[in-house]
Amino acid sequence: MENLKELSIADEGEKLKLCDHSFRGCSSLTKVYLPDRVTNVGISSFRDDVSLKELSVNESLKDEPGIAELKEILPDLKVIYR
């Protein structure tokens, strides 16, 4: 998945949990949209995604391990809480 540039998960469907290391190492990933049906974001889900510039998530996910650690790893990341 190293050539993946954008990730947008469909709004419709059952609740979804992102496992630890789900998208780790997607170095070309620049933009991520996680719909409200995503209820958990595991540790290091986006670690080593050095090109990530924008992340859109439900505000209820701001303290999830995989989101909280990004604030430290990627200080210039624009996080949009909805």
C-alpha angles and dihedrals in degrees: 000000000000091000094054109122104174132024122198120167116204117257093225124078142052125324112287134207122198109221123224112287092009096151100010115151098020090141094177095052110118106162134034130185117189114187125221091263089071103095103172136029113198129221115290092002089148102019115142091020089131096172095055109128105160134033124180116195142151111271090240088071098057093102096043110121094242092052100038093054091054091066088065099037097045107029092174093054113124107223115193113200114199 
